[in-house]
Structure formats: C-alpha cells, structure tokens
Amino acid sequence: MTRRLPAFLLLVLASLAGCGSTPQTRWYLLDAVATPAPAAEGPRIGIARLEVAEYLLAPQIQTREGPNSLHRAGFAQWAEPLDKGVARVLLLDLAAAAGTERVRLAPWPRDWVPEREVMVRIQRLDAGATEAELVATWSVQDGARKTPARDRLARISVPRSGSDGAAVAADLSALLNELALRIAADIAAGDAAGAAD
C-alpha cells in the first residue's frame, strides 16, 4: 500500500498540473481597410460625436449565437477598447473614402473649423455564424450649422471570412470601411446638391 501511494500522488499532481494550464490570451485589432488618403486637400470633416452601443464595450471578442444571445471568448480580446478602435478606423477609412487628410475627431482646435460635421451611432457590430452585421445611424451637417442635418440609417452585412478572432476583427473592419464609404458618398452628394443651388 505504501509503495503505491507515491505513484498515486504523482498521478494526482500531474492531472492537477494539466488542469492548471490555460490557453494563451490572444489580442486583436480593428484595421483600416481603405488605402491612405491622397495629400490633396479635400473638405474638412469633423467627426463631432461617435457613440458605440454599450454591449459592445466588453474587452472580449464576442459573437452572436442567436437573436438575443452573445458568446464572449475568454481568450480572444480586443487590444484596445472597441469604441477607440472604431473611432480610429472610421477616421482613417473616412479620410480615404472622402479623398482628404483633413478629418478629425472632436474635440478639435478652435482655429480648425470643419466644413462638414458627422455624428455616428453604432447600434450593432456583430459577427454571427455566417455573416457579420453593422447597424448604424449617422447625420451630416454643414460646419456652420446653417442647414438641417441629413439623418441616415445603414444596415450592412458581409459573409464571415473565418471563425477565429482574426477573422472577426477583419470582418468588423470591412463593415466599418463600408460605413465610411457610405458617409463619404453622403457628404459628396450634399456638396454636389449645395453647389447646384
């Protein structure tokens, strides 16, 4: 009996050591999809307000499992707060889409006056089983606020490119790029209409 005890203890310790090992946490970033904006001066665009739905602000990457349920990955996390990542990527993609480097997030300096102010609210930014989806509202107004804001709603989806954290980050980045393209097109349409008046 005494000879078997050390072997038994070794087995227990080995199994406990195996249970104690955890997967390594991996960190992911959203990335601007668009190419950098040209150096040519375009309209001054100020992102006056950018709000991200509160449920998206968890540090873990989350995927939608059904209409009302989410799964938060324990070992796949955002390398920066998601709202900060959304702001960074949207600014870069909007600059490229609008053909200007003169895009800033509020607050901006007093001597820098935007020609167009944009307000964005991200209502949904999820990766599901087969597609990723973004729902956002935005408005565009001239910097002097002489004209009413143009309110818009976008529902954008893309097929999932994979199932891991890197694929989620890439799919959500693609959605933000499409949103930037739509906002830039809205700004251009408003400018064209204003020039025609």
ChimeraX attribute file (.defattr): number of C-alpha atoms within 10 A of each C-alpha:
attribute: neighborCount
match mode: 1-to-1
recipient: residues
	/A:1	5
	/A:2	6
	/A:3	7
	/A:4	8
	/A:5	10
	/A:6	11
	/A:7	11
	/A:8	11
	/A:9	11
	/A:10	11
	/A:11	12
	/A:12	12
	/A:13	12
	/A:14	12
	/A:15	11
	/A:16	11
	/A:17	10
	/A:18	10
	/A:19	9
	/A:20	8
	/A:21	8
	/A:22	8
	/A:23	8
	/A:24	9
	/A:25	10
	/A:26	13
	/A:27	16
	/A:28	18
	/A:29	20
	/A:30	24
	/A:31	21
	/A:32	22
	/A:33	18
	/A:34	20
	/A:35	11
	/A:36	16
	/A:37	19
	/A:38	13
	/A:39	10
	/A:40	9
	/A:41	11
	/A:42	15
	/A:43	18
	/A:44	19
	/A:45	27
	/A:46	26
	/A:47	22
	/A:48	18
	/A:49	16
	/A:50	18
	/A:51	15
	/A:52	19
	/A:53	13
	/A:54	11
	/A:55	11
	/A:56	18
	/A:57	15
	/A:58	13
	/A:59	17
	/A:60	21
	/A:61	25
	/A:62	24
	/A:63	20
	/A:64	17
	/A:65	12
	/A:66	10
	/A:67	7
	/A:68	6
	/A:69	8
	/A:70	15
	/A:71	13
	/A:72	14
	/A:73	15
	/A:74	14
	/A:75	14
	/A:76	20
	/A:77	21
	/A:78	20
	/A:79	14
	/A:80	14
	/A:81	15
	/A:82	20
	/A:83	16
	/A:84	14
	/A:85	18
	/A:86	22
	/A:87	19
	/A:88	15
	/A:89	21
	/A:90	28
	/A:91	24
	/A:92	23
	/A:93	27
	/A:94	29
	/A:95	27
	/A:96	23
	/A:97	22
	/A:98	25
	/A:99	19
	/A:100	20
	/A:101	21
	/A:102	19
	/A:103	22
	/A:104	19
	/A:105	17
	/A:106	12
	/A:107	10
	/A:108	13
	/A:109	8
	/A:110	6
	/A:111	6
	/A:112	11
	/A:113	14
	/A:114	21
	/A:115	15
	/A:116	21
	/A:117	25
	/A:118	22
	/A:119	17
	/A:120	23
	/A:121	16
	/A:122	20
	/A:123	17
	/A:124	18
	/A:125	25
	/A:126	21
	/A:127	26
	/A:128	20
	/A:129	13
	/A:130	11
	/A:131	16
	/A:132	23
	/A:133	19
	/A:134	21
	/A:135	17
	/A:136	21
	/A:137	16
	/A:138	19
	/A:139	19
	/A:140	26
	/A:141	21
	/A:142	20
	/A:143	17
	/A:144	11
	/A:145	12
	/A:146	8
	/A:147	10
	/A:148	10
	/A:149	15
	/A:150	14
	/A:151	12
	/A:152	14
	/A:153	12
	/A:154	15
	/A:155	13
	/A:156	17
	/A:157	19
	/A:158	16
	/A:159	13
	/A:160	18
	/A:161	14
	/A:162	14
	/A:163	13
	/A:164	11
	/A:165	22
	/A:166	17
	/A:167	15
	/A:168	25
	/A:169	17
	/A:170	20
	/A:171	26
	/A:172	23
	/A:173	24
	/A:174	22
	/A:175	22
	/A:176	28
	/A:177	24
	/A:178	23
	/A:179	25
	/A:180	23
	/A:181	20
	/A:182	17
	/A:183	22
	/A:184	21
	/A:185	15
	/A:186	17
	/A:187	23
	/A:188	14
	/A:189	12
	/A:190	17
	/A:191	15
	/A:192	11
	/A:193	10
	/A:194	9
	/A:195	8
	/A:196	7
	/A:197	5
